[in-house]
Amino acid sequence: MWDPAVYRRFGAERSRPFFDLISRIDADRPRAVVDLGCGPGELTLTLSERWPEARVTGVDSSAEMIDKAVAHGGAAWFQVGDVRDWKPGPDVDVLVTNATLQWVDGHRDLLARWAVELPPGAWLAMQVPGNFDAPSHRLLRAVAARYDVGHVTREAPVDEPTGYADLLLATGASVDAWETTYVHLLPAGGEDHPVLRWMEGTALRPVKAALDENAWQSFRADLGRELAVAYPAAHGHVAFPFRRIFVVARTAL
């Protein structure tokens, strides 16, 4: 289960890739804009501000996230749905999916299908984390294996930028693909290591779901100790490099 409050920790750091992504969408007056994996909805509402004449819809599989999104009010529509079942209507001129597809097995096939099914000249913009070989995730997999829950972790669920570019070029789309490593300077101090707190919002959810409460607390403590060695504090902050993969494609005219 997604917890909107936990996910929204470090909100400024989590939202920055979204704005870097949509800044590369050169749509003028789209008819409909869809945000797949919209989460608690704040970022989706900024799409309504950018394109006030468009019908903006946010879709997420988590009812808790959609409840939060609806509570904001605003011009966007929100609905519970699975991105694997979503199909674009004939007026969807912009499709955004931000930090979502890493959770979806077979998402390369989805991207190829969307690129074909979207209207001519539509924009498809995606961003996924590319840090699965970072110390944070290597340690996560190692500690999870010690607790016999290694099967719920994922080693390489996303492709490289070149792989996504090749996939979408094959559909006839024009493609802009790139990667960025952000160095998040997380405030040190407090009971828990800040990288542990960050991971609780995303990567640690499947592990928590697989353990009982006592085992979860023990797991947290063990992982936190190892993260403190891998990401030491200096000058009151912990430097947390985070690689992201971006693709913006425009479907064939």
C-alpha positions, 0 to 999 in steps of 0.5 A: 500500500502506498502511503502519500505522507511517506512518499511526499518526504523530500518533496522538492527533490522528488519533484525536480525530475518531473519539471525537468521532464515536462520542460522538454515537451513542446506542445502548444495547445493540447486537447487532453493531457494524461499523467499516468502514475500521478501519485498524490496529484500536486504535480498533475495540477501543474499540468493544468496550470501550464495548459489551462485549456486542456482536459488534464487527467491523473491516473494511479493504481493507489486509491489512497493516492487518488483520494489525496489528489481529489482532495486538492481540488483544482482543474484536473480529474483523477481516477484509480486505474492500472497503467497496463490497462490504459489506452489513449483516446483520440485527443490525448496530445500529451502523455506523461508518466513520471517515476512509475514505469519502473514498477511495471513489468513489460513496460517497454511493450506499453511504451511501444504500444502507446507511441503507435496508439497516440494521435499523430504529433502527440508527445510521450514523456517518461522518467524513471530512476536509473539508480538500481546499481547504486550503493543504496540498492545494492545494500537493499538487495543484500540485506533483503537476502539475509531476511529471505525476502530478496525475491521482492527486490528488483535488480534492473527493472529499467532500460538505458536511455539508448534502449528506450530511444531505440524502442521509440525510434522504431515506431517512427517517433522523434526522440530526445533521451538523456540522463541526469544524476542529481546530488540530493543533499539530505539533512543529517540528524534525527533517529533514522538515516536520511537515505533510509527515510527516502527509500521508505517512500518507494523501494522499501515498500515491497520489503515492508509488505513481506515482513512482520512488524518485528522483522521489519524493524530489525531490517530497517535498523540493519539497513540503516547502519549499512547506509550510514557507512555508504552515505556518511554525513558531512557538514550537516548533510548526506550527499545522495547521488540519484541517477534518472533516465528521461525520454521525450518522444513525439509520435510520427506526423 
